Amino acid sequence: MPYLALLRNNHQFRRVWLSQIISNFGDWFGVIAVFTLILNYSDSEFLLGLVIVTKFVAFAALSPFAGYVADRFDRRMLMLVCDFGRGAVVLSFLFVRDPSLIWLVYVLTSMQMGFAAVFEPAKQASIPNITTGDDLVNANIISNLSWSVIFTTGMGIGGLATAWFGTDAVFIVNGIGYILSTWFIFKATIPHERDEATIKSLRNPIKGIIDGYRYIFSNPHILRPALAKGTITFFMGALVYMLILVSEDILMMGSIGLGLLFAARGFGTAVGPVLIRRYLSDERKWVALMGVAMITAGTFYLIIGALEVIWLMLMLVFIAHIASGANWVMSTVLLQKRSPDEYRGRIFSSEWLLFTMSHAVSVTCASLIMEFDLLTIRQAIWIYSAGLLLAGSIWLMLVARREARWNRLRSVQDWRRDMRQHHVLDWQAKKSSQER
């Protein structure tokens, strides 16, 4: 009911959410069509893998500048431009008609991810401006739930559409979808107030980017949640990638097994944030819970590496990604609440940069291990799972303890402030009584 009430009563968030649904669906819907396009004109596994690398590199390379742009300019207008731009880029895939134009796929993919690199921090930085209090938590849970559902369905629907109607039809539908997304953003009102001092500090892009990083590192209470996604993804990225190999080489189920495993992953990421809101809503414990989430995910993947039964694997993947989904929403909400509006775009772009680079390094290392037969699939899963367990343990020993000290200090400061206010009120009451 709280989620439905938020969508029903908060018109601005509902419009941003509908835009996000269409954009996220577009991100996954066209993936198979791009892969098919490359295989049709090259039949090269290297060029196929290069598309994935291009996505990571383009997003990471533009993230620092994207965060600056999200703080410098109107975020609503940025989201409009980005979704319209992605629509135009996706439609431009239609120009790839022969092998001599295969290079255009990588250029267009880079452009598409460049627009995404700006859109994401602008959207994340805007949500606190259109929601407050508990609604901010609910808004992030709705966004994460939507992503999970789209993740489990978007690529599958796109694959079927590519097989039945061809790549051209998919690109046309995908492009029109992105452009349709701009309508909901256009109808939304997204406040973004900046004073003269903030605007002046952002006139120089290089200085603005450096100031953003300086602010993050000088405020550990912001740095801690900003590290959470990148830390867990450094290991989870490879583990999710290896689910492909588990389905092919251990379960011998091919795309059917992969679809089931990825569906379990998607449902897990949807359920995790809901459980956090229902049972573990005390935000002072969330940083410690991030470490618990890492240990939980690592433990269940460690067991997955020893199994060969599909239904047990599905259950364990589901539970592991309950933990990862909870980690995602907890870190997002804390960043949104702790970050001042004038720095929020740069803070979220920095978080996305770390997340993207961690994912790229994780998958690249795992793929090289598999390519050169340095380890078996099971051994690689166990090593990455053990790494995630170790990371979670270190997080609890170092990061969570510093968060606990910060919370105690903040509690003392709040008590002192309340006492000062109480004394002021007493003094005012006595003075008023004497005057009477």
C-alpha positions as CSV (number, residue, x, y, z in Angstrom):
1,M,0.0,0.0,0.0
2,P,2.8,2.6,0.7
3,Y,4.2,2.0,-2.8
4,L,0.8,2.3,-4.5
5,A,0.0,5.4,-2.4
6,L,3.3,7.0,-3.5
7,L,2.6,6.4,-7.1
8,R,-1.0,7.6,-6.8
9,N,-0.3,10.8,-4.8
10,N,3.1,11.9,-6.0
11,H,2.6,13.0,-9.6
12,Q,6.1,14.1,-10.1
13,F,7.7,10.9,-9.0
14,R,5.2,8.8,-10.9
15,R,6.2,10.6,-14.1
16,V,9.9,10.1,-13.4
17,W,9.3,6.5,-12.6
18,L,7.4,5.8,-15.8
19,S,10.2,7.4,-17.7
20,Q,12.7,5.1,-15.9
21,I,10.6,2.0,-16.8
22,I,10.7,2.9,-20.5
23,S,14.4,3.8,-20.4
24,N,15.4,0.6,-18.5
25,F,13.4,-1.6,-20.7
26,G,15.1,0.1,-23.7
27,D,18.5,-0.6,-22.2
28,W,17.8,-4.4,-22.1
29,F,15.4,-4.8,-25.0
30,G,17.9,-3.9,-27.7
31,V,20.9,-5.8,-26.3
32,I,20.2,-9.0,-28.3
33,A,19.6,-7.1,-31.5
34,V,23.0,-5.4,-31.2
35,F,24.7,-8.8,-30.6
36,T,22.8,-10.3,-33.5
37,L,23.9,-7.4,-35.8
38,I,27.6,-8.0,-35.0
39,L,27.3,-11.8,-35.6
40,N,25.4,-11.2,-38.8
41,Y,28.2,-9.1,-40.3
42,S,31.3,-10.4,-38.6
43,D,30.8,-13.8,-36.9
44,S,33.5,-12.8,-34.4
45,E,33.3,-13.6,-30.7
46,F,36.0,-11.0,-30.1
47,L,33.9,-8.3,-31.7
48,L,31.0,-9.5,-29.7
49,G,32.8,-9.2,-26.4
50,L,34.2,-5.8,-27.5
51,V,30.6,-4.4,-27.3
52,I,30.4,-5.2,-23.6
53,V,33.8,-3.6,-23.0
54,T,32.8,-0.6,-25.0
55,K,29.7,-0.1,-22.8
56,F,31.8,-0.3,-19.6
57,V,34.6,2.0,-20.8
58,A,32.2,4.6,-22.3
59,F,30.1,4.8,-19.1
60,A,33.2,5.0,-16.9
61,A,35.0,7.5,-19.0
62,L,32.1,10.0,-19.0
63,S,31.0,9.5,-15.4
64,P,33.1,12.3,-13.8
65,F,32.0,14.9,-16.3
66,A,28.4,13.6,-16.2
67,G,28.2,14.2,-12.4
68,Y,29.5,17.8,-12.9
69,V,26.9,18.4,-15.6
70,A,24.1,17.0,-13.4
71,D,25.0,19.6,-10.7
72,R,25.7,22.5,-13.1
73,F,22.6,22.3,-15.3
74,D,18.9,21.7,-14.9
75,R,18.5,18.0,-14.3
76,R,15.1,17.7,-15.9
77,M,16.4,19.2,-19.1
78,L,19.4,16.8,-19.0
79,M,17.1,13.8,-18.7
80,L,15.0,15.0,-21.6
81,V,18.1,15.5,-23.8
82,C,19.6,12.1,-22.8
83,D,16.5,10.1,-23.5
84,F,15.8,11.8,-26.8
85,G,19.5,11.4,-27.6
86,R,19.4,7.7,-26.8
87,G,16.3,7.3,-29.0
88,A,18.1,8.9,-32.0
89,V,21.2,6.8,-31.4
90,V,19.3,3.5,-31.3
91,L,17.5,4.4,-34.5
92,S,20.9,5.1,-36.1
93,F,21.7,1.4,-35.8
94,L,19.5,1.0,-38.8
95,F,22.3,2.5,-40.9
96,V,24.5,-0.5,-40.3
97,R,23.7,-2.4,-43.5
98,D,27.0,-4.2,-44.4
99,P,30.3,-5.3,-42.8
100,S,32.1,-2.2,-43.7
101,L,29.9,-0.2,-41.3
102,I,30.4,-2.5,-38.3
103,W,32.6,0.2,-36.6
104,L,29.4,2.3,-36.4
105,V,28.0,-0.2,-33.8
106,Y,30.8,0.7,-31.3
107,V,30.5,4.4,-31.9
108,L,26.7,4.3,-31.4
109,T,27.1,2.1,-28.3
110,S,29.5,4.5,-26.8
111,M,27.1,7.4,-27.5
112,Q,24.2,5.5,-26.0
113,M,26.2,4.8,-22.8
114,G,27.4,8.4,-22.7
115,F,23.8,9.6,-22.5
116,A,23.1,6.9,-19.9
117,A,26.1,8.1,-17.8
118,V,24.5,11.6,-17.6
119,F,20.9,10.3,-17.2
120,E,21.5,8.1,-14.2
121,P,23.2,10.6,-11.8
122,A,20.7,13.3,-12.9
123,K,17.8,10.9,-12.0
124,Q,19.2,9.7,-8.7
125,A,20.0,13.3,-7.7
126,S,16.5,14.4,-8.5
127,I,14.5,11.8,-6.5
128,P,15.2,13.5,-3.1
129,N,13.8,16.8,-4.6
130,I,10.5,15.2,-5.4
131,T,10.1,12.9,-2.4
132,T,10.7,13.3,1.4
133,G,11.0,11.1,4.5
134,D,9.8,7.5,4.2
135,D,8.7,8.2,0.6
136,L,12.3,8.4,-0.4
137,V,12.9,4.9,0.8
138,N,9.7,3.7,-0.9
139,A,10.7,5.5,-4.1
140,N,14.0,3.7,-4.3
141,I,12.4,0.3,-3.6
142,I,9.9,0.9,-6.4
143,S,12.7,1.9,-8.7
144,N,14.7,-1.2,-7.8
145,L,11.7,-3.5,-8.1
146,S,11.0,-2.1,-11.5
147,W,14.5,-2.6,-12.6
148,S,14.4,-6.2,-11.4
149,V,11.2,-7.0,-13.3
150,I,12.5,-5.4,-16.4
151,F,15.9,-7.2,-16.1
152,T,14.1,-10.5,-16.0
153,T,11.8,-9.8,-18.9
154,G,13.4,-7.1,-21.1
155,M,16.2,-9.1,-22.6
156,G,14.0,-12.1,-23.1
157,I,11.3,-10.1,-24.9
158,G,14.0,-8.4,-27.0
159,G,15.5,-11.7,-27.9
160,L,12.1,-13.1,-29.1
161,A,11.4,-9.9,-30.9
162,T,14.8,-10.1,-32.7
163,A,14.1,-13.7,-33.7
164,W,10.6,-13.1,-34.9
165,F,10.7,-9.6,-36.4
166,G,14.4,-8.9,-37.1
167,T,16.8,-6.4,-35.7
168,D,15.4,-3.4,-37.7
169,A,12.0,-3.7,-36.0
170,V,13.6,-4.0,-32.6
171,F,15.7,-0.9,-33.1
172,I,12.7,1.1,-34.3
173,V,10.6,0.1,-31.3
174,N,13.5,0.7,-29.0
175,G,14.2,4.2,-30.4
176,I,10.5,5.2,-30.2
177,G,10.4,4.0,-26.6
178,Y,13.3,6.2,-25.5
179,I,11.6,9.2,-27.2
180,L,8.3,8.3,-25.5
181,S,10.1,8.4,-22.2
182,T,10.9,12.1,-22.8
183,W,7.2,12.9,-22.6
184,F,6.9,11.8,-19.0
185,I,10.0,13.8,-18.0
186,F,8.7,16.8,-19.9
187,K,5.4,16.6,-17.9
188,A,7.3,16.4,-14.5
189,T,8.3,19.3,-12.3
190,I,11.7,18.6,-10.7
191,P,13.1,21.4,-8.5
192,H,16.8,22.1,-8.7
193,E,17.7,25.2,-6.7
194,R,21.2,26.6,-6.8
195,D,22.5,29.7,-5.2
196,E,25.0,32.1,-6.8
197,A,27.9,30.7,-4.9
198,T,27.2,27.2,-6.2
199,I,26.8,28.4,-9.8
200,K,30.1,30.3,-9.5
201,S,31.9,27.2,-8.1
202,L,30.7,25.2,-11.1
203,R,31.8,27.5,-13.9
204,N,35.1,25.7,-14.3
205,P,34.4,22.1,-15.2
206,I,37.8,20.8,-14.0
207,K,37.5,22.6,-10.7
208,G,33.9,21.5,-10.3
209,I,34.9,17.8,-10.8
210,I,37.9,18.1,-8.4
211,D,35.7,19.8,-5.8
212,G,33.3,16.9,-6.0
213,Y,35.9,14.3,-5.3
214,R,37.4,16.5,-2.5
215,Y,34.0,16.8,-0.9
216,I,33.4,13.0,-1.0
217,F,36.8,12.1,0.5
218,S,36.5,14.8,3.2
219,N,33.1,13.5,4.3
220,P,33.5,9.9,5.4
221,H,29.8,9.5,6.2
222,I,29.2,10.0,2.4
223,L,32.2,8.0,1.3
224,R,31.1,4.9,3.2
225,P,27.8,4.2,1.4
226,A,29.4,5.4,-1.9
227,L,31.9,2.5,-1.6
228,A,29.3,-0.2,-1.0
229,K,28.1,-1.0,-4.6
230,G,31.7,-1.0,-6.0
231,T,32.9,-3.3,-3.2
232,I,30.3,-6.0,-3.6
233,T,30.3,-5.8,-7.4
234,F,34.1,-6.4,-7.5
235,F,33.2,-10.0,-6.7
236,M,29.6,-10.3,-7.6
237,G,30.2,-9.2,-11.2
238,A,32.3,-12.2,-11.9
239,L,30.0,-14.6,-10.0
240,V,27.0,-13.4,-12.1
241,Y,29.1,-13.8,-15.2
242,M,30.0,-17.3,-14.3
243,L,26.3,-18.2,-14.0
244,I,26.5,-18.4,-17.8
245,L,29.2,-21.0,-17.6
246,V,27.4,-22.9,-14.9
247,S,24.3,-23.2,-17.1
248,E,26.4,-24.3,-20.1
249,D,29.0,-26.6,-18.5
250,I,27.6,-27.8,-15.2
251,L,23.8,-27.9,-15.6
252,M,24.0,-28.6,-19.4
253,M,20.8,-26.5,-19.8
254,G,22.1,-23.7,-22.1
255,S,19.9,-20.7,-22.5
256,I,17.0,-22.2,-20.5
257,G,19.1,-22.7,-17.4
258,L,20.6,-19.2,-17.9
259,G,17.2,-17.7,-18.1
260,L,16.1,-19.4,-14.9
261,L,19.2,-18.4,-13.0
262,F,19.0,-14.8,-14.1
263,A,15.3,-14.7,-13.3
264,A,16.1,-15.9,-9.8
265,R,18.7,-13.1,-9.6
266,G,16.1,-10.5,-10.7
267,F,13.5,-11.7,-8.2
268,G,16.1,-11.7,-5.4
269,T,17.1,-8.1,-6.1
270,A,13.4,-7.1,-6.0
271,V,12.6,-8.8,-2.7
272,G,15.7,-7.7,-0.7
273,P,14.8,-3.9,-0.4
274,V,11.2,-4.7,0.6
275,L,12.5,-6.9,3.4
276,I,14.9,-4.2,4.5
277,R,12.1,-1.6,4.7
278,R,9.8,-4.0,6.5
279,Y,12.1,-5.5,9.1
280,L,15.4,-3.5,9.2
281,S,14.3,0.1,8.8
282,D,16.8,1.6,11.3
283,E,19.1,3.5,8.9
284,R,21.8,3.8,11.6
285,K,22.4,0.0,11.1
286,W,22.4,0.0,7.3
287,V,26.2,0.5,6.8
288,A,26.8,-2.6,9.0
289,L,24.1,-4.5,7.1
290,M,26.0,-3.8,3.9
291,G,28.8,-5.9,5.3
292,V,26.3,-8.6,6.3
293,A,24.9,-8.5,2.8
294,M,28.3,-9.2,1.3
295,I,28.9,-12.1,3.7
296,T,25.5,-13.5,2.9
297,A,25.9,-13.3,-0.8
298,G,29.4,-14.8,-0.6
299,T,28.3,-17.7,1.6
300,F,25.4,-18.7,-0.7
301,Y,27.6,-18.5,-3.9
302,L,30.2,-20.6,-2.1
303,I,27.5,-23.3,-1.8
304,I,26.4,-22.8,-5.4
305,G,29.9,-23.7,-6.5
306,A,29.4,-27.2,-5.1
307,L,26.0,-27.9,-6.5
308,E,24.6,-29.5,-9.7
309,V,20.9,-29.4,-8.9
310,I,19.0,-26.6,-10.7
311,W,16.3,-26.0,-8.1
312,L,18.8,-25.7,-5.3
313,M,20.9,-23.3,-7.3
314,L,17.8,-21.2,-8.1
315,M,16.9,-20.9,-4.4
316,L,20.5,-20.0,-3.4
317,V,20.9,-17.4,-6.2
318,F,17.6,-15.9,-5.2
319,I,18.8,-15.5,-1.5
320,A,22.2,-14.2,-2.5
321,H,20.6,-11.5,-4.6
322,I,18.2,-10.6,-1.9
323,A,21.4,-9.5,-0.1
324,S,22.8,-7.7,-3.1
325,G,19.5,-5.9,-3.8
326,A,19.3,-4.8,-0.2
327,N,22.9,-3.5,-0.4
328,W,22.0,-1.5,-3.5
329,V,18.9,0.3,-2.1
330,M,20.5,1.0,1.4
331,S,23.5,2.6,-0.1
332,T,21.4,4.7,-2.6
333,V,19.0,6.0,0.1
334,L,21.9,6.9,2.5
335,L,23.6,8.8,-0.3
336,Q,20.5,10.7,-1.3
337,K,19.8,11.7,2.3
338,R,23.3,12.6,3.3
339,S,24.4,14.4,0.1
340,P,23.6,18.1,-0.3
341,D,21.8,18.9,-3.5
342,E,24.7,21.0,-5.0
343,Y,27.0,18.0,-4.8
344,R,24.6,15.1,-5.3
345,G,25.1,14.7,-9.1
346,R,28.9,14.4,-8.7
347,I,28.5,12.0,-5.7
348,F,26.3,9.6,-7.7
349,S,28.4,9.8,-10.8
350,S,31.5,8.9,-8.7
351,E,29.6,6.0,-7.2
352,W,28.6,4.8,-10.7
353,L,32.2,5.2,-11.9
354,L,33.4,2.9,-9.1
355,F,30.6,0.4,-9.7
356,T,31.2,0.3,-13.4
357,M,35.0,-0.1,-13.1
358,S,34.6,-2.8,-10.4
359,H,32.2,-4.7,-12.7
360,A,34.5,-4.4,-15.7
361,V,37.6,-5.5,-13.8
362,S,35.7,-8.4,-12.1
363,V,34.3,-9.8,-15.3
364,T,37.5,-9.3,-17.3
365,C,39.6,-11.1,-14.8
366,A,37.1,-14.0,-14.5
367,S,36.9,-14.3,-18.3
368,L,40.7,-14.4,-18.7
369,I,40.8,-17.1,-16.0
370,M,38.3,-19.2,-17.9
371,E,39.9,-18.4,-21.3
372,F,43.3,-19.7,-20.3
373,D,42.0,-22.6,-18.1
374,L,43.8,-21.2,-15.0
375,L,40.9,-22.6,-12.8
376,T,37.9,-24.7,-13.2
377,I,34.5,-23.0,-13.0
378,R,33.9,-24.3,-9.5
379,Q,37.3,-23.2,-8.2
380,A,36.8,-19.7,-9.7
381,I,33.3,-19.4,-8.0
382,W,34.8,-20.5,-4.7
383,I,37.7,-18.0,-4.9
384,Y,35.4,-15.0,-5.8
385,S,32.9,-16.1,-3.1
386,A,35.7,-16.3,-0.5
387,G,36.8,-12.9,-1.6
388,L,33.3,-11.5,-1.1
389,L,33.3,-13.1,2.4
390,L,36.6,-11.5,3.2
391,A,35.4,-8.1,1.9
392,G,32.3,-8.3,4.0
393,S,34.3,-9.2,7.1
394,I,36.7,-6.3,6.5
395,W,33.8,-4.0,5.9
396,L,32.3,-4.9,9.3
397,M,35.6,-4.5,11.1
398,L,36.6,-1.2,9.6
399,V,33.8,0.6,7.8
400,A,30.9,-0.4,10.1
401,R,32.8,0.5,13.2
402,R,33.6,4.0,11.9
403,E,30.0,4.4,11.0
404,A,29.0,3.4,14.5
405,R,31.3,6.0,16.0
406,W,29.9,8.6,13.7
407,N,26.4,7.7,14.8
408,R,27.3,7.9,18.5
409,L,28.9,11.3,17.9
410,R,25.9,12.5,16.0
411,S,23.6,11.3,18.8
412,V,25.6,13.3,21.4
413,Q,25.5,16.4,19.1
414,D,21.7,16.0,18.7
415,W,21.3,15.6,22.5
416,R,23.4,18.8,23.1
417,R,21.4,20.7,20.5
418,D,18.1,19.6,22.1
419,M,19.3,20.6,25.6
420,R,20.4,24.1,24.3
421,Q,16.9,24.5,22.7
422,H,15.3,23.4,26.0
423,H,17.3,25.9,28.0
424,V,16.5,28.7,25.5
425,L,12.8,27.9,25.8
426,D,13.0,27.8,29.6
427,W,14.8,31.2,29.6
428,Q,12.2,32.7,27.3
429,A,9.4,31.3,29.4
430,K,10.9,32.8,32.6
431,K,11.5,36.1,30.9
432,S,7.9,36.2,29.7
433,S,6.7,35.4,33.2
434,Q,8.7,38.2,34.8
435,E,7.5,40.7,32.2
436,R,3.9,39.8,33.0
